[in-house]
Amino acid sequence: MAARTINIDTILNQVRQLDYIDRINLLERVISLIKKENVVKEQVKLASISGLGSEVWRDVDIDKYVENERQWD
């Protein structure tokens, strides 16, 4: 882990030597790089979550629950 910190510190020292516009440019490029890496997202099929949380509702009378929710005080 120490080697990683040294690398980050070295990079930060180099970044500090850049002028403002170059630092902004670098920041935009790093953000773009991170966004590209994060683009691939696993799609969840609706069928795969069927029944998820059903144990919460096991002992609940759904009709009574809905009736209570529809009553506004």
Secondary structure, 3 states (H helix, E strand, C coil): CHHHHHHHHHHHHHHHCCCHHHHHHHHHHHHHHHHHHCCCCCCCCHHHHCCCCHHHHCCCCHHHHHHHHHCCC
